[in-house]
Amino acid sequence: MLRTITVGLDGSQESRAAAEWAAREAKLRGLPLRIVHVWVPVPEPVAQAPLLGTETQQHWTERIPREAAEAIRGRHPGIEVRTEQLSGHPGDALAEAAKNAELLVLGSRGLGGIGGFMVGSVGLSAVAHADSPVVLVRALESAADEHELDPAGVPSTATPFRPVILGLDVGHADETLIAFAFDVAERRATSLRVVHGWNPPPYYAYGSAANPALHEALALGAAEAVAEVLRPWRKKFPDVRVVEVCRYGSGALHVVDASRDASLVIVGRRIRRSPVGAHIGHVTHSVLHHSTAPVAVVPHS
């Protein structure tokens, strides 16, 4: 089956922002855009109510993706746009839809004046169970937000893309995650900033603060580990400028801090087949809730 950029749409402001982001990504990758609307069946007595009959339900479930597709075709000429209706639990249906997608894109409410996302149960479920990368986009996210400010200090799509941020754990440096990040940066003709947070092993914890030489040695070792992981990827993507950021402390905090000047933040999720719980990891969970830029979660072994 032909790969697509798939976006979940429910008519909300955040899902419309996600659809716009997905359309731009489809153009970057030369892929069709697939708009998916999940219809949640309601109990029969409710469906037969005067204000919510079956015809009304069908009208709205068909109208939302149809109108969104028409608007996107007008704003993004040249992109092939398809629509599809699914039924069932939204999280499960979207995760299933992601199987034939290059990316699954979802909207998430922002936290007003506080940076970050309000990731609901549907978004977390899709992130935790999708086999393809999932991108979370905040409401009111615009194309200009991904670009550098122009000379007048105003966001503009005419300027270069902001850097792509990759949160890297050198202990689980999976090739799928790293390849995705380099490819994204190359398509945007921008730099890739690789952020790694390190902490001393437990048996060093008491001595490191009082021993600057030991702390410096540990910091140097962590930086060398990052450089070693990235060395072959620099050769594979010679046009991508790589900036390595290796800092003491929480990797999640450093990635969130870097998100303030990013076009996209990329983090990983180790695949676990347990049916219980949303296994996305504490770093990814934190970045999802506090990043000020769109976040891509890449599943890997």
Buried (B, 14 or more C-beta within 10 A) or exposed (E): EEBBBBBBBBBBEBBBBBBBBBBBBBBEBEBBBBBBBBBEEEEEEEEEEEEEEEEEBEEEBBEBBEEBBEBBBEEBEEBEBBBEBBEEBBBBBBBBBBEBBBBBBBBBBBBEEEBBBBBBEBBBBBBBBBBBBBBBBBBEBEEBBBBBEEEEEEBEEEBEBBBBBBBBBBEEBBEBBBBBBBBBBBBBEBBBBBBBBBBBEEEBEEEBEEEEEBBEEBBEEBBEBBBEBBEEBBEEBEEBBBEBBBBBEBBBBBBBBBBEEBBBBBBBBBBEEEEEEBBBBEBBBBBBBBBBBBBBBBBBE
